[in-house]
Amino acid sequence: MIISNLELIPGKRINKHLGLVQGSTVRSKHVGRDLMASLKNIFGGELKGYTELLQDAREEATARMIEQATSIGANAVLNVRFSTSSITAGAAELFAYGSAVIME
């Protein structure tokens, strides 16, 4: 499966556009991470717990998007984008989406 943020892949031709595919996950903050983040806000520095949380969320949302693309017969997802939104206090959604296509 080719995954790209480009609209076209050089040297490849799109034979069929299958439509939008997406994947998402909603994650909540961990009490321990919140405590460490509060300390980092005082002293400064990277919030590594949140960095790891967001990386895991991106991977899960991407895997779900790929699963949906595979189920409709795509061999590539182009123009991939990520979006985040707050769902409630302490929880956020990470959303991955793109165009499922069949490429030669």
Residue frames relative to the residue before (quaternion, step in Angstrom):
aa qw qx qy qz dx dy dz
M 1.0000 0.0000 0.0000 0.0000 0.00 0.00 0.00
I 0.2501 -0.7444 0.6037 0.1374 3.56 -0.82 1.06
I 0.0507 -0.7692 0.6369 -0.0016 3.57 -0.87 1.02
S 0.1515 0.8060 -0.5546 0.1410 3.57 -0.67 1.09
N 0.4098 -0.6817 0.5418 0.2718 3.54 -1.21 0.52
L 0.5157 0.6188 -0.4177 0.4204 3.60 1.31 0.07
E 0.4996 -0.6430 0.4862 0.3170 3.56 -1.21 0.49
L 0.7743 0.1257 -0.0555 0.6177 3.56 1.20 -0.60
I 0.3078 -0.7108 0.5966 0.2098 3.56 -1.22 0.54
P 0.4611 -0.6934 0.4714 0.2904 3.61 -0.64 1.04
G 0.8155 0.2302 -0.1966 0.4933 3.55 -0.91 0.97
K 0.6818 0.4181 -0.2840 0.5289 3.60 1.26 -0.04
R 0.2292 -0.7633 0.5891 0.1338 3.54 -1.17 0.62
I 0.3773 -0.7012 0.5564 0.2373 3.56 -1.00 0.84
N 0.2439 -0.7858 0.5558 0.1190 3.57 -0.71 1.11
K 0.8089 -0.0337 0.0596 0.5839 3.57 1.04 -0.74
H 0.2779 -0.7272 0.6063 0.1623 3.53 -1.06 0.86
L 0.2108 -0.8205 0.5244 0.0860 3.61 -0.67 1.09
G 0.6410 -0.5462 0.3187 0.4350 3.58 1.25 -0.17
L 0.7081 -0.4490 0.3565 0.4122 3.48 -1.40 -0.07
V 0.0491 -0.7512 0.6568 0.0438 3.55 -1.09 0.80
Q 0.0736 -0.8147 0.5749 -0.0169 3.51 -1.11 0.70
G 0.0295 -0.7592 0.6486 0.0447 3.50 -1.33 0.33
S 0.0090 0.8112 -0.5845 0.0179 3.56 -1.01 0.71
T 0.0674 -0.7514 0.6526 0.0704 3.49 -1.38 0.27
V 0.2252 -0.7400 0.6172 0.1440 3.54 -1.14 0.68
R 0.0625 -0.8084 0.5851 -0.0164 3.55 -0.74 1.10
S 0.2290 -0.7542 0.5979 0.1460 3.52 -1.15 0.67
K 0.5757 -0.5880 0.4454 0.3528 3.53 -1.23 0.48
H 0.3853 -0.6952 0.5689 0.2112 3.52 -1.22 0.65
V 0.5654 -0.6270 0.4107 0.3443 3.61 -0.89 0.91
G 0.6588 0.5083 -0.3103 0.4596 3.60 0.93 -0.85
R 0.6511 0.5004 -0.3149 0.4760 3.57 1.01 -0.79
D 0.6220 0.5420 -0.3410 0.4506 3.58 1.03 -0.75
L 0.6426 0.5216 -0.3216 0.4600 3.58 0.96 -0.84
M 0.6816 0.4737 -0.2875 0.4780 3.57 0.87 -0.94
A 0.6311 0.5288 -0.3349 0.4581 3.60 1.03 -0.76
S 0.6236 0.5381 -0.3392 0.4546 3.59 1.02 -0.76
L 0.6569 0.4967 -0.3072 0.4769 3.59 0.99 -0.82
K 0.6501 0.5120 -0.3168 0.4635 3.59 0.98 -0.83
N 0.6152 0.5499 -0.3524 0.4416 3.59 1.05 -0.68
I 0.6454 0.5042 -0.3151 0.4795 3.58 1.13 -0.61
F 0.8029 0.3169 -0.1343 0.4868 3.57 0.80 -1.06
G 0.4765 -0.6736 0.4363 0.3589 3.59 1.22 -0.38
G 0.5356 0.6209 -0.4718 0.3241 3.54 -1.26 0.38
E 0.6744 -0.4945 0.3752 0.4000 3.52 -1.37 0.20
L 0.3365 -0.7032 0.5900 0.2102 3.55 -1.09 0.78
K 0.1873 -0.8545 0.4759 0.0908 3.56 0.39 1.30
G 0.6104 0.5580 -0.3549 0.4360 3.59 1.04 -0.69
Y 0.6881 0.4561 -0.2744 0.4931 3.57 1.00 -0.83
T 0.5910 0.5565 -0.3637 0.4569 3.58 1.08 -0.67
E 0.6711 0.4845 -0.2871 0.4821 3.59 0.93 -0.91
L 0.6271 0.5439 -0.3289 0.4504 3.59 0.99 -0.83
L 0.6944 0.4641 -0.2756 0.4758 3.58 0.89 -0.93
Q 0.6202 0.5299 -0.3470 0.4628 3.60 1.02 -0.70
D 0.6479 0.5041 -0.3114 0.4788 3.60 0.94 -0.87
A 0.6538 0.5136 -0.3098 0.4613 3.59 0.97 -0.86
R 0.6381 0.5148 -0.3305 0.4675 3.64 0.96 -0.81
E 0.6614 0.5088 -0.3078 0.4571 3.58 0.93 -0.89
E 0.6697 0.4924 -0.3036 0.4656 3.59 0.93 -0.85
A 0.6602 0.4966 -0.3117 0.4695 3.61 0.90 -0.87
T 0.6468 0.5127 -0.3150 0.4686 3.60 1.00 -0.81
A 0.6432 0.5201 -0.3215 0.4609 3.60 0.95 -0.85
R 0.6579 0.4986 -0.3076 0.4733 3.59 0.98 -0.78
M 0.6234 0.5239 -0.3319 0.4762 3.59 1.07 -0.72
I 0.6571 0.5032 -0.3019 0.4732 3.59 0.95 -0.89
E 0.6240 0.5392 -0.3337 0.4566 3.58 1.00 -0.81
Q 0.6618 0.4884 -0.3077 0.4782 3.60 0.93 -0.85
A 0.6475 0.5198 -0.3188 0.4570 3.61 0.95 -0.84
T 0.6469 0.5188 -0.3102 0.4650 3.56 0.97 -0.87
S 0.6649 0.5325 -0.3063 0.4248 3.58 0.94 -0.88
I 0.7282 0.3744 -0.2532 0.5152 3.63 1.16 -0.41
G 0.6389 -0.5980 0.2982 0.3811 3.58 1.27 0.33
A 0.4180 0.7113 -0.4725 0.3100 3.60 1.19 0.27
N 0.2003 -0.7569 0.6008 0.1614 3.55 -1.23 0.46
A 0.7651 0.1786 -0.1493 0.6004 3.57 1.34 0.22
V 0.1303 -0.7303 0.6609 0.1134 3.54 -1.31 0.50
L 0.1115 -0.8221 0.5583 0.0016 3.53 -0.59 1.24
N 0.8098 0.2615 -0.2102 0.4814 3.52 -1.36 0.35
V 0.1740 0.8195 -0.5219 0.1604 3.59 1.03 0.86
R 0.0323 -0.7851 0.6179 -0.0269 3.51 -1.03 0.94
F 0.2372 -0.7400 0.6099 0.1554 3.56 -1.29 0.45
S 0.0321 -0.7800 0.6249 0.0034 3.53 -1.14 0.68
T 0.1287 -0.7706 0.6165 0.0978 3.56 -1.14 0.59
S 0.0240 0.7833 -0.6212 0.0038 3.53 -1.19 0.56
S 0.4708 -0.6541 0.5160 0.2903 3.51 -1.17 0.64
I 0.2694 -0.7723 0.5586 0.1377 3.56 -0.84 1.02
T 0.7506 -0.1483 0.1435 0.6277 3.53 0.95 -1.00
A 0.6940 -0.4278 0.3264 0.4784 3.60 -1.20 0.10
G 0.8341 0.1824 -0.1518 0.4980 3.56 -0.67 1.09
A 0.7480 0.3075 -0.2202 0.5454 3.64 1.21 0.07
A 0.0389 -0.7976 0.6018 -0.0113 3.54 -1.08 0.81
E 0.3477 -0.7045 0.5791 0.2176 3.53 -1.25 0.56
L 0.1294 -0.7271 0.6655 0.1078 3.53 -1.15 0.72
F 0.1158 -0.8171 0.5642 -0.0270 3.54 -0.70 1.20
A 0.0751 -0.7764 0.6250 0.0296 3.58 -0.89 0.97
Y 0.0904 0.8094 -0.5749 0.0786 3.59 -0.90 0.86
G 0.0973 0.7889 -0.6018 0.0768 3.53 -1.23 0.50
S 0.5657 -0.5858 0.4637 0.3490 3.53 -1.36 -0.05
A 0.2839 -0.7568 0.5695 0.1494 3.55 -0.70 1.14
V 0.0350 0.8074 -0.5851 0.0681 3.56 -0.84 1.01
I 0.3073 -0.6606 0.6307 0.2671 3.50 -1.41 0.15
M 0.1142 -0.8006 0.5879 0.0181 3.55 -0.72 1.16
E 0.4929 -0.6449 0.4880 0.3209 3.55 -1.19 0.50
